[in-house]
Amino acid sequence: MTSPAPHAAAASRASWVRLALIGAAGGLLSGAFGVGGGILMVPLLITFAHMDQRRASATSLAAIVPTAVVGAITYFASGEVDVIAALFVAAGGIAGGWLGARLLKRLPLVWLRWMFIALLAVVAVRMLFFVPPRGDGLVELDAFTIVIMVALGFVIGVAAGLFGIGGGIVMVPAFIMLLGMSDLVAKGTSLAVMIPTAISGTITNARGGVVDLRAGLIAGAAATLASFGGVAIAHLLSPEWSTWLFSVLIVIATVQLAVRAVRAQRRERNERGR
């Protein structure tokens, strides 16, 4: 009788390969554009690792932790992280995430969701016609700027709590257009802000038992290695190409949110019809 062990081992190896490839794709995106990578990892985990939406999001967030740390350190080594700005934005983001998670249970999200989708679409179009500077691009601190940074973090945190969208897709264009950061400093600072958010969210998800820790470790290790290549790509891209490609990334995020919004409305209608 033939032993099933070789087939099981092959399936296990294939699973490792799939998870590593998914993580590498997310890490490359994270390093190149200063985003978490979840915009790509979540649908890939659903499709190729057969996870549901909630587990895929939680596992992607766990994989983002080492990726954000390594990516931020790599940008920081080149002087492309505004640490003070990151601290103020992270403080606002923690408060906003807390509020967003609670509003999720109380607010009718249909109109909020579509307003946020419309905002992302406007940002994508605006980024096509806005070429950021390439330089140190650090923020000059004053009382007004500090208020803007905390408020920006709060809005990003609320959006993350309500819609499950990573902060980088909002932070990077906001840093560039509102705070005058260069494209590279915006990406490095965005990754630095993600670190406490991703750690906090992963701890909460782990306690709730919704994280696939094995998958998160494999994807996270691959993403961390790939993030070095992503940072190298960011430095090779001109500000124009970086901005155009980031606009495409925002469009992809907008489409994903729109699809989720339509599905959510269908579920709500079906539940009311029962």
Residue pairs with C-beta under 8 A, 6 or more apart in sequence:
15 49
16 218
18 48
18 49
19 49
19 215
19 218
19 219
19 222
20 218
20 219
20 221
20 222
21 222
22 41
22 44
22 45
22 48
22 49
22 219
22 222
23 41
23 63
23 218
23 219
23 220
23 221
23 222
23 223
23 226
24 222
24 223
24 225
24 226
25 37
25 40
25 41
25 44
25 226
26 36
26 37
26 38
26 40
26 41
26 44
26 60
26 63
26 64
26 67
26 219
26 223
26 226
27 37
27 67
27 222
27 223
27 224
27 225
27 226
27 227
27 229
27 230
28 226
28 227
28 229
28 230
28 233
29 35
29 37
29 39
29 40
29 230
29 249
30 36
30 37
30 64
30 67
30 68
30 71
30 168
30 191
30 223
30 227
30 230
31 67
31 71
31 74
31 226
31 227
31 228
31 229
31 230
31 231
31 232
31 233
31 234
32 187
32 230
32 231
32 233
32 234
32 237
33 168
33 172
33 187
33 230
33 234
33 242
33 245
33 246
33 249
34 71
34 168
34 171
34 172
34 186
34 187
34 188
34 189
34 190
34 191
34 234
35 166
35 168
35 169
35 172
35 190
35 249
36 60
36 61
36 64
36 67
36 68
36 166
36 167
36 168
36 194
36 198
37 60
37 63
37 64
37 67
37 166
37 223
38 57
38 60
38 61
38 64
38 166
39 165
39 166
39 169
39 249
39 252
39 253
39 256
41 56
41 60
41 63
41 219
41 223
42 53
42 56
42 57
42 60
43 56
43 256
45 51
45 55
45 56
45 59
45 60
45 215
45 219
46 52
46 53
46 56
49 56
49 212
49 215
51 59
51 212
51 215
54 210
55 210
55 211
55 212
57 164
58 201
58 202
58 205
58 208
58 210
58 211
58 212
59 211
59 212
59 215
59 216
59 219
60 219
61 198
61 201
61 202
61 205
61 211
62 198
62 202
62 205
62 206
62 211
62 213
62 216
62 217
62 220
63 216
63 219
63 220
63 223
64 166
64 194
64 198
64 220
64 223
65 195
65 198
65 199
65 202
65 220
66 220
66 221
66 223
66 224
67 220
67 223
67 224
67 227
68 191
68 192
68 194
68 195
68 198
69 195
70 224
70 227
70 228
71 188
71 191
71 227
71 230
71 231
72 81
72 188
72 191
72 192
72 194
72 195
74 227
74 228
74 231
75 81
75 184
75 185
75 187
75 188
75 189
75 191
75 192
75 231
76 83
76 188
76 192
78 184
78 188
78 235
79 136
80 136
80 182
80 184
80 185
80 187
80 188
81 185
81 188
81 189
81 191
81 192
82 138
82 139
82 181
82 185
82 188
82 189
83 192
84 139
84 141
85 138
85 139
85 149
85 175
85 179
85 181
85 189
86 189
86 192
86 193
88 146
88 149
88 150
88 153
89 149
89 150
89 152
89 153
89 156
89 171
89 189
89 193
90 153
90 192
90 193
90 196
90 197
91 150
91 153
92 149
92 150
92 151
92 152
92 153
92 154
92 155
92 156
92 157
93 153
93 154
93 156
93 157
93 160
93 167
93 193
93 197
94 153
94 157
94 196
94 197
94 200
95 153
95 154
95 157
96 153
96 154
96 155
96 156
96 157
96 158
96 159
96 160
96 161
97 157
97 158
97 160
97 161
97 197
97 200
97 201
98 157
98 161
99 154
99 157
99 158
99 161
100 157
100 158
100 159
100 160
100 161
100 162
101 161
102 161
103 158
103 161
103 162
104 161
104 162
107 162
109 162
109 264
110 261
110 264
110 265
110 268
112 162
113 162
113 163
113 257
113 261
113 264
114 261
116 159
116 162
116 163
116 257
117 254
117 257
117 258
117 261
120 169
120 170
120 250
120 253
120 254
120 257
121 251
121 254
123 170
123 173
123 250
124 247
124 250
124 251
124 254
125 247
126 173
126 177
127 173
127 177
127 243
127 244
127 246
127 247
127 250
128 243
128 244
128 247
130 176
130 177
130 243
131 239
131 240
131 243
132 176
132 181
132 182
132 183
132 186
132 239
132 242
132 243
133 180
133 182
133 183
133 239
134 182
134 183
134 184
134 238
134 239
135 182
136 182
136 185
137 180
137 181
137 182
137 183
137 184
137 185
137 186
138 181
138 185
139 145
139 149
139 179
139 180
139 181
145 179
148 178
148 179
149 179
152 171
152 174
152 178
152 179
153 193
155 170
156 167
156 170
156 171
156 174
157 167
157 197
159 165
159 167
159 170
160 166
160 167
160 197
163 257
165 253
165 257
166 194
167 190
167 193
167 194
167 197
168 190
168 191
168 194
169 249
169 250
169 253
171 186
171 189
171 190
171 193
172 183
172 186
172 187
172 190
172 246
173 186
173 246
173 250
175 181
175 185
175 186
175 189
175 190
176 182
176 183
176 186
181 189
182 239
183 234
183 239
183 242
183 243
184 234
184 235
187 234
202 211
202 216
205 211
206 213
234 242
237 245
